[in-house]
Amino acid sequence: MFTVLGRTTQRDLGDFRYTVETATKTTEFWREKFDGIEVESLTAEKLADLTDRVSITPQDLYKTDLIWPDYIKTPKVFYAVMRTSGTTGKPKRIPYTRDDRSRTTRQLAPWIREYVDRSDRVASFFPMLPSSSGMFAFGPLEALNAKCAYYQVPIQYLQDRNLLLRELEDIRPTVLYALTATAYNLGLILPERITKDIQTIVVGGETLTPALAKAMLEIFENAVIIDNFGSTEDAVTGYRVVTHRKTTEFTFSESIVILKERDEQYPEYHKVYITKVMRNGELTGLPLFNYDIGDLARVENGRVTSIIRTKDAIILSGAKLHIDQLMDIVYSHPELQDFVVIYYPLSPENPKPKAIIRVGYSGQKPSGIEDEIREMIYSVNNPVRYEVEESKLSELEIVALPVEKLREDLPKKPGKTKRLYIVGRDI
């Protein structure tokens, strides 16, 4: 079973088929994938049926001789090359054309026009150009000639509270651009005179659960949240708007998004496949059809409530504990502010997988908080209860610490707030 979202109307078919025709004519990888398939009758629904045959993974992106179109390899058009390593751990090079920039602008234009086009002052913690987040943040604002000022804040300032406050006092921002965890953590340290000025918070890069969104809006009481679902390969595939009163559906204006049921044990988590759709006459640096980036959509009552990454999952002897489940637990608890997970995966050297969940509190330690968190985890995920409590094939340890000590012995990078640390890879 699958659900198809995004550019799926009859009116969109022409652009979709143009994108397929261009890819098959110019790109060896897609010429082989679509061999024998009749493009003239291809629809989004038929593409959904082809996910086992017509798809691409992050590992395929290293085969630049196959996946880059001939007009990129020559080069016949101008392009920038963005660098990403988020899903594989090794750098990948992604071509980004002027047409891709126009497409990104179309993806972001609706919320920019409504929320960042009012003489706003944007304080951006996304890395500088030519990083993908920098290009996606700055480029569309410039292309739309949005009525705003864009201030690039050095991400190193996140490690020095005095420098950060001095910078923000000078900017007096009305809009924040940041990774989801960074925006939340900023709210914990910024004075009220700054948080009250913030009207819009633009986030991405991490799951935004209802509990985390509620916690952020309690801190930034006058703000709305723009929750972006993006990747270097497809720019900002979709977004939704979260306010105190409601959360909109995800909007996918320039892509086809296929949600496919994948695991009977976890029916609410659907695999996400992304297809990039160009307008007639445009040329993308990287054609994508059924891109299997590893994302999962959490679907409840027919609605996508959040989109998460499979790397944000802990496997305990076959049972999975997803980071978004922990977020809902921690951020809905009045005395907890943050959490991290230290994960010892199954390996020949470690026959018994283990997860240590550190939860951070402010002030006095809540009595019995470790047992309370453990029971809450078991109540939302019975398979984990069985593997840990009954079969004894894995371990789950809960440790409560003052929030300022939560990450003190863990590696840090400016602008990055990791949740999951894998022993042997991250630490």
Summary of the structure (lengths in Angstrom):
residues: 427
radius of gyration: 22.1
end to end distance: 39.0
largest distance: 66.3
contacts: 1355
relative contact order: 0.12
helix: 34%
strand: 29%
